[in-house]
Amino acid sequence: MKIKSVMALAAGAALLSGGAMAQSGDWRTVAPENLWVIDTARGRILVELEPRAAPNHVERIRALTNQGFYDGLKFHRVIPNFMAQTGDPKGTGEGGSELPDLKGEFTFRRGRDSGFVPVENSGPGLRGVMGSIPVVTQPDAQMFVTADFKTPAQGLFCPGVAGMARAGSPDSANSQFFLMTGQNDSLNGGYTVFGRVVQGLDVVKALKSGNEAADGAVGADADVMTRARLASSMPAAERPTIRVAAPGSAPFNAAVEAARAEKGAAFNICDVQLPVQGG
């Protein structure tokens, strides 16, 4: 199961959109059942799962993790400034689990209670953050003309985003996934976003990279996931606790403004990395 090895595209000019929504607090604690703990020889990677965006894919990740399926599997395909792919028991990109393939969850329905905060408007829809994932969606006003009082939304493939790998069919995701280390707009709408790295992106970037001529295939000495667990299954004394800046909060807004100042006219949603506490 291979994903397209297209390098990140240049971002267009962007404008900051509107005021941020009020939040009840500056920080929110990631629920233990949504905190995915991936240990490697390079360090620990913490991923916040987002079941609102991809409930079936998150359930698959949880199920395979609880089976110990991911323990010892290679990061078999790693392309710098793009992504690191793993989750294949064969270590070749052609394997999967014994569970049936999943139907793609490329879009989802977002309600007013999603906590979405717009950050920029560079084309159709608003780009912002819901939980920890970057999304493009329609304004809340659109919800008043829909039967379910929700509006379409789509995850965006920015650095840190966790996506499911698949074969040619859009409904062929199974066990393989990839963690983004760069922006790649060509994946948007064609692959499922199911979470985002909230701590350890530096670890992902340090994974042994593959041969460019071999489409990123790493080979026998690839780094592995020594162990993958949900924080909810770990003993309380060992369980990491992560607090992420809530969209619209003071630390979130400061991170957005710092990124805008650094990038200038080239700023886009993928430049925003969420402030995190704990670990």
Secondary structure by P-SEA (a helix, b strand, c coil): ccccccccccccbbbbccccccccccccccccccbbbbbcccbbbbbbbbccccaaaaaaaaaaaaacccccccccccccccccccccccccccccccccccccccbbbbccccccccccccccbbbbbcccbbbbbccccccccccccbbbbbbbbcccbbbbbbcccccccccbbbbbcbbbccccccccccccccccaaaaaaccccccccccccccccccccbbbbccccccccbbbbbccccccaaaaaaaaaaaaaaccccccccbbbbbccc
